[in-house]
């Protein structure tokens, strides 16, 4: 596969893997990406997992067309990208290995050699000329290992981004990018938001037209969409206004309370997602917690503690620096309920966590008192007063503006020129004025295959473009 005239894709797809990194479910497999830059001198970008040595070497030979490689550039030392360094070096004894000092130290650990006689150590803004192509190296420590570098081809304006902008899933499977990229980022890179922010700042100084990650598809269009999502995720801002209810239930009483709360929240106009932590994909539950602005945790007191799945879930959140969210608590206990206190304590080191004023206490099963607490919590989470949701009716004399990126709703007479979305940070131009829709009982739903945006209309106009990622009508499919 050609990426540009001189850059070829030489990676592989893995459909045998069931758990990536031994824990992440990957129903659509994985891609281990590698690239060849063909110039006066030839550079190979990273290797692949050890299970695909022969296939990858064959891809390399096909790309070389009888020539020999001059450089192997190693951006990241995780074995799914570095496993074939020694094999490649043995096959091509004249090749020089280009990487960071920390990476060569890791090679010594993995392979028993740091290739001292054939290595080129690069650091911040080091350059390597292949002929027409000049490569610029940018350090990216802890995105998400300490040795990581990314590489910018200033000729074709390509950023080889290591694990940045990667996603779960093989390349021969069509699926929404954002969902599996979000699950990949939160699970694997999420702890290192500050380091990702630093890399994004460096990348903002480069003129980038193509992003080539080590996992997932090559990104060639609407790069602002992907970069904006990475900015949101790495700054720990909510991607969407909504409420995740994560619960565990032993005999069904806590589950019943969660169902009633979800119904109340939806009636108040709030977007609600409910997940049973004992039965869900834990990584997907963690992803949703970071996606939405508010989180409700509902569990039982268990052995003087909290139910194990809930403890695991909160640990997954806090170790990934969960912050800038509203958290509400529901506890159940037949005697001495402790769950709310324990859950609150688990967030004591988390930044900018606002706990809801209303906590629901269930003593074995719902009763009139605990149902009143559910009502109060539902009103608080949906910012409702006097039983009516404040967001249902616009304030008199004010217009309603909706952010096209994240869906945030803002009411004002007009938007100031310097106004920015408090959720995702985009400016005034990304907002549209919300007007009352005309009755349209026969509308269809069309979904963008690129970003997942859903549009309702009788039919899509020929010149219709996705308001999120900008692709045209042909990129949409009708949802059943």
C-alpha positions as CSV (number, residue, x, y, z in Angstrom):
1,X,0.0,0.0,0.0
2,X,1.4,3.4,-1.0
3,X,1.0,6.3,1.4
4,X,2.9,8.8,-0.7
5,X,5.1,8.3,-3.8
6,X,8.0,7.3,-1.6
7,X,6.4,5.9,1.5
8,X,5.0,2.4,1.6
9,X,3.0,0.5,4.2
10,X,4.7,-2.8,5.2
11,X,2.8,-3.7,8.4
12,X,0.6,-6.7,9.2
13,X,-2.8,-7.6,10.6
14,X,-3.3,-9.9,13.6
15,X,-6.6,-11.8,13.7
16,X,-5.4,-14.5,16.1
17,X,-5.0,-12.3,19.1
18,X,-7.8,-12.3,21.7
19,X,-6.3,-10.0,24.4
20,X,-4.0,-7.1,23.5
21,X,-1.4,-6.5,26.2
22,X,-3.0,-9.5,28.0
23,X,-6.1,-7.5,29.0
24,X,-7.8,-5.6,26.3
25,X,-10.5,-7.5,24.3
26,X,-9.9,-6.9,20.5
27,X,-12.7,-8.6,18.6
28,X,-11.5,-7.1,15.3
29,X,-7.8,-8.0,15.9
30,X,-4.8,-5.6,15.8
31,X,-2.6,-4.0,13.2
32,X,1.2,-3.7,13.8
33,X,2.2,-0.9,11.4
34,X,5.6,-0.6,9.8
35,X,6.6,1.7,6.9
36,X,9.4,2.0,4.3
37,X,10.7,5.4,3.1
38,X,12.3,4.8,-0.4
39,X,14.8,7.5,-1.3
40,X,18.5,7.6,-2.2
41,X,18.8,5.9,1.1
42,X,16.1,3.7,2.5
43,X,14.7,3.8,6.0
44,X,12.4,1.2,7.6
45,X,10.2,2.5,10.3
46,X,9.8,0.0,13.2
47,X,9.3,-3.7,13.1
48,X,6.3,-5.9,14.1
49,X,5.2,-8.5,16.6
50,X,7.3,-11.7,16.7
51,X,4.4,-13.8,15.5
52,X,4.6,-12.1,12.1
53,X,8.3,-12.1,11.4
54,X,8.2,-14.0,8.0
55,X,5.2,-12.0,6.7
56,X,6.8,-8.7,7.7
57,X,10.2,-9.6,6.2
58,X,8.5,-10.5,3.0
59,X,6.7,-7.1,3.0
60,X,10.0,-5.4,3.5
61,X,11.6,-7.3,0.6
62,X,8.7,-6.5,-1.7
63,X,9.0,-2.8,-0.8
64,X,12.8,-2.8,-1.4
65,X,12.5,-4.2,-4.9
66,X,16.0,-5.7,-4.8
67,X,17.6,-2.8,-2.9
68,X,19.1,-3.0,0.6
69,X,17.9,-0.9,3.6
70,X,20.2,1.7,5.0
71,X,18.4,2.5,8.3
72,X,16.1,0.8,10.8
73,X,14.4,3.6,12.8
74,X,13.1,2.3,16.1
75,X,10.6,4.7,17.7
76,X,9.2,2.5,20.5
77,X,10.5,-0.6,22.2
78,X,7.4,-2.5,23.2
79,X,7.8,-6.0,21.7
80,X,4.8,-5.7,19.3
81,X,7.0,-3.1,17.5
82,X,10.5,-4.1,18.4
83,X,10.6,-7.9,18.4
84,X,12.3,-8.2,15.1
85,X,15.2,-5.7,15.5
86,X,17.8,-8.4,16.0
87,X,16.4,-10.6,13.2
88,X,16.4,-7.6,10.8
89,X,19.9,-6.6,11.8
90,X,21.2,-10.1,11.2
91,X,19.5,-10.2,7.8
92,X,20.9,-6.8,6.7
93,X,24.3,-6.6,8.4
94,X,25.1,-3.2,6.8
95,X,21.9,-1.5,8.2
96,X,22.3,1.2,10.8
97,X,19.9,1.4,13.7
98,X,18.5,4.8,14.6
99,X,16.8,5.4,18.0
100,X,17.0,7.2,21.3
101,X,19.6,6.5,24.0
102,X,17.0,4.9,26.3
103,X,15.9,2.6,23.5
104,X,19.4,1.3,23.0
105,X,19.6,0.5,26.7
106,X,16.4,-1.5,26.4
107,X,17.8,-3.3,23.3
108,X,20.6,-4.5,25.5
109,X,17.9,-6.0,27.9
110,X,15.8,-7.6,25.1
111,X,18.6,-8.8,22.8
112,X,21.8,-8.9,24.8
113,X,23.3,-6.1,22.6
114,X,22.9,-2.4,22.2
115,X,24.3,-2.5,18.6
116,X,27.2,-0.1,19.6
117,X,29.0,-0.6,16.3
118,X,26.1,0.3,14.1
119,X,23.8,2.6,16.0
120,X,22.9,6.3,15.5
121,X,21.6,7.9,18.7
122,X,19.1,10.7,18.1
123,X,17.5,13.3,20.4
124,X,15.2,16.3,20.3
125,X,15.2,17.8,16.7
126,X,18.0,15.5,15.4
127,X,17.9,15.2,11.7
128,X,18.6,12.4,9.2
129,X,18.7,13.0,5.4
130,X,17.8,10.2,3.1
131,X,18.2,12.2,-0.1
132,X,15.1,14.1,-1.0
133,X,13.6,13.3,2.4
134,X,14.7,14.9,5.6
135,X,13.6,13.2,8.8
136,X,13.3,15.2,12.1
137,X,13.1,13.4,15.4
138,X,11.0,14.6,18.3
139,X,11.3,13.1,21.7
140,X,8.0,11.9,23.3
141,X,8.9,10.5,26.7
142,X,6.2,8.5,28.5
143,X,3.9,8.5,25.5
144,X,3.7,5.9,26.8
145,X,7.2,4.5,27.5
146,X,10.3,6.6,28.4
147,X,12.3,5.9,25.2
148,X,9.7,7.0,22.6
149,X,10.5,9.2,19.7
150,X,8.3,10.3,16.8
151,X,9.5,11.1,13.4
152,X,8.5,14.0,11.0
153,X,9.2,13.7,7.3
154,X,9.4,17.3,6.3
155,X,9.3,16.5,2.6
156,X,6.0,14.6,2.5
157,X,4.7,16.3,5.7
158,X,4.2,13.0,7.4
159,X,4.2,12.4,11.1
160,X,5.2,8.9,12.2
161,X,3.5,9.1,15.6
162,X,4.5,5.8,17.3
163,X,1.6,4.7,19.6
164,X,0.0,8.2,19.4
165,X,-3.2,8.2,17.3
166,X,-3.3,4.4,17.4
167,X,-6.4,2.3,17.9
168,X,-7.5,-1.3,18.4
169,X,-8.5,-3.3,15.3
170,X,-6.9,-4.7,12.2
171,X,-6.8,-2.6,9.0
172,X,-9.0,-4.9,7.0
173,X,-12.0,-4.3,9.2
174,X,-14.2,-1.2,8.8
175,X,-15.3,0.3,12.2
176,X,-15.7,3.7,13.8
177,X,-12.3,5.2,14.6
178,X,-13.2,7.2,17.6
179,X,-14.7,4.4,19.7
180,X,-11.7,2.0,19.5
181,X,-9.2,4.8,19.5
182,X,-10.7,6.2,22.7
183,X,-10.7,2.8,24.4
184,X,-7.1,2.3,23.3
185,X,-6.0,5.8,24.4
186,X,-7.7,5.8,27.8
187,X,-6.6,2.2,28.6
188,X,-3.0,2.4,27.4
189,X,-1.9,6.1,27.3
190,X,-4.5,7.7,29.6
191,X,-2.3,8.0,32.6
192,X,0.1,10.3,30.7
193,X,-2.0,13.2,29.7
194,X,0.6,15.8,30.6
195,X,3.1,14.1,28.4
196,X,0.7,13.8,25.5
197,X,-0.1,17.5,25.9
198,X,3.6,18.3,25.6
199,X,3.8,16.2,22.4
200,X,0.8,17.9,20.9
201,X,2.4,21.3,21.6
202,X,5.5,20.2,19.7
203,X,3.4,18.7,16.9
204,X,1.5,22.0,16.5
205,X,4.7,23.6,15.2
206,X,4.9,21.1,12.3
207,X,3.1,21.2,9.0
208,X,1.4,17.8,9.1
209,X,-0.7,16.4,6.3
210,X,-0.6,12.7,7.1
211,X,-0.3,10.8,10.4
212,X,1.2,7.2,10.4
213,X,0.7,5.5,13.8
214,X,2.0,2.1,14.9
215,X,-1.6,0.8,15.3
216,X,-4.7,1.6,13.3
217,X,-5.3,3.3,10.0
218,X,-3.1,6.0,8.4
219,X,-4.9,9.3,8.9
220,X,-5.0,11.5,5.8
221,X,-8.1,13.7,6.1
222,X,-9.6,16.0,8.7
223,X,-6.6,15.8,10.9
224,X,-8.1,18.5,13.1
225,X,-10.8,16.1,14.2
226,X,-8.3,13.5,15.5
227,X,-6.0,16.1,17.0
228,X,-8.9,17.8,18.8
229,X,-10.0,14.5,20.3
230,X,-6.5,13.8,21.5
231,X,-6.4,17.3,23.1
232,X,-9.7,16.6,24.9
233,X,-8.6,13.2,26.1
234,X,-5.1,14.2,27.3
235,X,-6.4,17.3,29.1
236,X,-9.0,15.1,30.9
237,X,-11.9,17.2,29.7
238,X,-15.3,15.5,29.1
239,X,-15.9,14.7,25.5
240,X,-19.7,14.8,25.9
241,X,-22.2,16.1,28.3
242,X,-23.8,13.0,29.7
243,X,-24.1,10.6,32.7
244,X,-22.5,7.1,33.0
245,X,-24.1,5.0,35.7
246,X,-21.7,2.2,36.7
247,X,-23.1,-0.4,39.1
248,X,-22.8,-3.8,40.8
249,X,-25.7,-5.6,42.2
250,X,-25.9,-8.9,44.2
251,X,-29.6,-9.7,44.4
252,X,-31.0,-7.1,42.1
253,X,-32.0,-4.3,44.5
254,X,-29.2,-1.9,43.6
255,X,-29.9,-2.7,39.9
256,X,-33.5,-1.7,40.4
257,X,-32.5,1.6,41.9
258,X,-30.1,2.2,39.0
259,X,-33.0,1.5,36.5
260,X,-35.3,4.0,38.3
261,X,-32.6,6.7,38.4
262,X,-31.8,6.2,34.7
263,X,-35.5,6.6,33.8
264,X,-35.7,9.8,35.9
265,X,-32.6,11.3,34.3
266,X,-33.8,10.5,30.8
267,X,-37.2,12.2,31.6
268,X,-35.2,15.2,32.7
269,X,-33.5,15.3,29.3
270,X,-30.1,13.9,30.3
271,X,-28.1,11.5,28.1
272,X,-27.6,8.3,30.2
273,X,-25.4,5.2,29.7
274,X,-25.7,2.3,32.2
275,X,-23.1,-0.4,32.6
276,X,-23.1,-3.5,34.9
277,X,-19.5,-3.8,36.0
278,X,-19.7,-7.5,36.7
279,X,-20.6,-8.3,33.1
280,X,-19.2,-5.5,30.9
281,X,-15.9,-5.0,29.1
282,X,-14.1,-3.1,31.9
283,X,-12.0,-1.2,29.4
284,X,-15.2,0.1,27.7
285,X,-16.7,1.1,31.0
286,X,-13.5,3.1,31.8
287,X,-13.6,4.6,28.4
288,X,-17.2,5.8,29.0
289,X,-16.3,7.3,32.4
290,X,-13.7,9.5,30.7
291,X,-16.1,10.3,27.8
292,X,-19.0,11.7,29.8
293,X,-19.1,14.7,32.2
294,X,-20.8,12.9,35.1
295,X,-20.5,9.6,36.8
296,X,-22.8,7.7,39.2
297,X,-21.4,4.8,41.1
298,X,-23.8,2.4,42.7
299,X,-22.7,-0.6,44.7
300,X,-23.2,-2.7,47.9
301,X,-21.2,-2.8,51.1
302,X,-19.4,-6.2,50.8
303,X,-17.2,-7.7,53.5
304,X,-16.9,-4.3,55.2
305,X,-15.7,-3.0,51.8
306,X,-17.2,-2.5,48.4
307,X,-18.0,-5.0,45.8
308,X,-14.8,-6.2,44.0
309,X,-15.8,-5.1,40.5
310,X,-16.5,-1.6,41.7
311,X,-13.2,-1.4,43.5
312,X,-11.4,-2.5,40.3
313,X,-13.3,0.0,38.3
314,X,-12.5,3.0,40.5
315,X,-8.8,1.9,40.6
316,X,-8.8,1.9,36.8
317,X,-10.1,5.4,36.9
318,X,-7.8,6.9,39.5
319,X,-4.6,5.3,38.1
320,X,-5.4,7.0,34.8
321,X,-5.7,10.4,36.5
322,X,-9.5,10.7,36.4
323,X,-10.4,14.3,37.0
324,X,-12.7,17.3,36.2
325,X,-15.9,15.3,36.7
326,X,-19.0,15.2,38.9
327,X,-19.4,12.0,40.8
328,X,-22.5,10.8,42.6
329,X,-22.8,7.9,44.9
330,X,-25.5,5.2,45.6
331,X,-24.8,2.7,48.4
332,X,-26.7,-0.4,49.5
333,X,-26.3,-2.3,52.8
334,X,-28.5,-4.4,55.0
335,X,-26.5,-3.3,58.0
336,X,-23.7,-0.7,58.5
337,X,-23.6,0.6,54.9
338,X,-20.0,1.8,54.2
339,X,-19.9,1.9,50.4
340,X,-20.4,5.6,49.8
341,X,-17.6,6.5,52.3
342,X,-15.2,4.0,50.8
343,X,-15.9,5.1,47.2
344,X,-15.5,8.7,48.1
345,X,-12.2,7.9,49.9
346,X,-10.8,6.2,46.8
347,X,-10.9,9.6,44.9
348,X,-9.2,11.6,47.7
349,X,-6.0,12.1,45.6
350,X,-8.0,12.8,42.3
351,X,-8.1,16.4,41.1
352,X,-11.2,18.5,40.5
353,X,-13.7,15.8,41.5
354,X,-17.0,17.4,42.5
355,X,-19.2,15.1,44.5
356,X,-23.0,15.5,44.2
357,X,-24.7,17.0,47.2
358,X,-27.3,14.1,47.2
359,X,-26.1,10.6,48.1
360,X,-28.6,7.7,47.9
361,X,-28.6,5.3,50.8
362,X,-30.5,2.0,50.3
363,X,-31.1,-0.3,53.3
364,X,-31.6,-3.6,51.5
365,X,-34.3,-2.4,49.1
366,X,-35.8,0.8,47.9
367,X,-38.4,2.5,50.1
368,X,-40.1,5.9,50.1
369,X,-37.1,7.7,51.6
370,X,-34.5,6.3,49.2
371,X,-36.8,7.0,46.2
372,X,-37.0,10.6,47.3
373,X,-33.2,10.6,47.4
374,X,-33.2,9.3,43.8
375,X,-35.5,12.1,42.8
376,X,-33.2,14.7,44.4
377,X,-30.1,13.2,42.8
378,X,-31.8,13.1,39.4
379,X,-32.8,16.8,39.7
380,X,-29.3,17.7,40.8
381,X,-27.5,15.9,38.0
382,X,-29.7,17.3,35.3
383,X,-29.6,20.8,37.0
384,X,-33.3,20.7,37.6
385,X,-35.1,23.0,40.1
386,X,-38.7,22.7,41.3
387,X,-39.2,19.5,39.4
388,X,-38.5,21.0,36.0
389,X,-35.2,20.7,34.2
390,X,-33.5,24.1,33.7
391,X,-32.2,23.0,30.2
392,X,-35.7,22.1,28.9
393,X,-36.8,25.7,28.2
394,X,-34.4,28.4,26.9
395,X,-34.1,31.5,29.0
396,X,-36.4,34.3,27.7
397,X,-34.6,36.6,25.3
398,X,-31.6,34.3,24.9
399,X,-30.6,32.0,22.0
400,X,-29.4,28.5,22.3
401,X,-26.1,27.6,20.7
402,X,-24.8,24.0,20.2
403,X,-21.1,23.0,19.8
404,X,-20.8,20.9,16.7
405,X,-17.8,19.1,18.2
406,X,-19.0,17.9,21.6
407,X,-22.7,18.8,21.8
408,X,-22.3,21.4,24.6
409,X,-25.3,23.7,24.8
410,X,-24.8,27.4,25.7
411,X,-27.5,30.1,26.1
412,X,-26.8,33.7,25.5
413,X,-28.1,36.7,23.5
414,X,-25.1,36.3,21.2
415,X,-21.7,34.5,21.4
416,X,-18.8,36.8,22.1
417,X,-16.0,36.7,19.5
418,X,-13.6,35.2,22.0
419,X,-16.0,32.6,23.3
420,X,-14.7,29.1,23.7
421,X,-16.5,25.8,24.5
422,X,-15.9,25.0,28.2
423,X,-15.9,21.3,27.4
424,X,-13.8,20.8,24.3
425,X,-12.2,24.3,23.9
426,X,-13.2,25.0,20.3
427,X,-14.1,28.6,19.4
428,X,-17.2,30.5,18.3
429,X,-17.1,29.2,14.7
430,X,-17.8,25.6,15.9
431,X,-21.2,26.6,17.4
432,X,-24.5,26.7,15.6
433,X,-27.7,28.3,16.7
434,X,-30.3,25.8,17.8
435,X,-33.8,26.3,16.4
436,X,-37.0,24.4,17.0
437,X,-37.1,21.5,14.4
438,X,-40.0,21.2,12.0
439,X,-42.1,18.0,12.5
440,X,-40.5,15.2,10.5
441,X,-42.0,11.9,11.4
442,X,-40.5,10.0,8.5
443,X,-36.8,11.0,9.0
444,X,-34.1,8.4,8.5
445,X,-30.8,8.1,10.4
446,X,-27.6,8.3,8.5
447,X,-24.2,7.5,10.2
448,X,-20.8,8.8,9.2
449,X,-18.5,5.8,8.6
450,X,-15.5,8.0,9.5
451,X,-16.4,9.6,12.8
452,X,-19.7,8.0,13.8
453,X,-21.8,11.2,13.6
454,X,-25.5,10.4,13.2
455,X,-27.7,12.7,11.1
456,X,-31.5,12.6,10.8
457,X,-33.1,13.6,7.5
458,X,-35.6,12.4,4.9
459,X,-32.7,12.1,2.5
460,X,-29.1,13.4,2.4
461,X,-28.5,16.3,0.0
462,X,-25.9,15.7,-2.6
463,X,-23.7,18.4,-1.1
464,X,-24.1,17.3,2.5
465,X,-21.0,17.2,4.6
466,X,-20.4,15.8,8.0
467,X,-20.4,18.7,10.5
468,X,-17.8,16.9,12.7
469,X,-15.2,15.5,10.3
470,X,-16.2,17.1,7.0
471,X,-16.6,14.1,4.7
472,X,-19.3,14.0,2.0
473,X,-22.5,12.1,1.4
474,X,-20.8,9.0,0.2
475,X,-19.2,8.4,3.6
476,X,-22.7,7.9,5.2
477,X,-24.7,4.7,5.6
478,X,-28.3,4.5,6.5
479,X,-29.0,3.0,10.0
480,X,-31.7,0.4,10.2
